[in-house]
């Protein structure tokens, strides 16, 4: 403030330093308590969340030991763990259903293969022990060829069904007139129907064209018509109607006055090798309607069945006209074709 004169002003910081030290003490103690509580709550929440994972892991261990009936525990919290457990249970249900189906199919295949093989062996044994002329051996050879043809037809049909259901069956896409296809099938089976005095009526106005595989659709129509003729008694009637429906769908209805299907069998008639009690007296392998269903599903359609015992059955096939619609539905996981069952 002047020559050789300096003035210094100062203020004590003791109150502020005391406040800082008090804050440090309180903050440290508070943070220690908060960290302890956070660790305890975190451990509790983690243990609670991972309890479902532990249950799922235990379920997986029991499944690897062969217990396919066990399911992952699901609580009522409806959190992500519960959703995971629910999805695992749905997957296990589907796996059990497929494994059961494979076992049943294996048993049915063994049973259906056993009969023709037994007939072939029996005929060969009888011929070798009793045959005296060349004609006897020729008869044995002809019968063997016939039985082998039946076996090959059954095996090829099973392969087509498996490929169609797996989506690996190569389909030759083209415009197919379903009305003309049904009329051609009616002419093909006309002689068989006439032999049983069965009247076949076909109602198909104009052209009902769709995008599909003509050869596979012919097999589907032939199987349904043959099934109707086989289980319709003499003097009965079969009505086939082909018509357009809204949303670009063509519907085919095969209705007969046959023996009908019991209600307890209706839900299973599309299963492979499944045959109703009343149909076992007829020839067949139980693959006809399974093949029809596989072909319909491969074309993005649906097939349903309705029936009353002793009054006949009706099979309804719905097929989309446009192949683009099929591919669009195939990419949508919520879209699924409907299907019921088989008699023959």
ABEGO torsion letter per residue (X at the ends): XBBGBBBBBBBBAAAAAAAAAAAAAAAAAAAAAAAAAAAAAAAAAAAAAAAAAAAAAAAAAAAAAGBAABBBBBBAAGBAAAAAAAAAAAAAAAAAAAAAAAAAAAAAAAAAAAAAAAAAAAAAAAAAAABABAAAAAAAAAAAAAAAAAAAAAAAAAAAAAAAAAGABBBBBBBBBAAAAAAAAAAAAAAAAAAAGBBBBBBBBEBBBBBBBAAAAAAAAAAAAAAAAAABBBGBBBBBBBBBBBGGBBBBBBBBABAEBBAAAAAAAABBGBBBAAAAABBEAGAAAAAAAAAAAAAGBBBBBBBBBGAEBBBBBBBBABAAAAAAAAABAABBBBBBBBAX
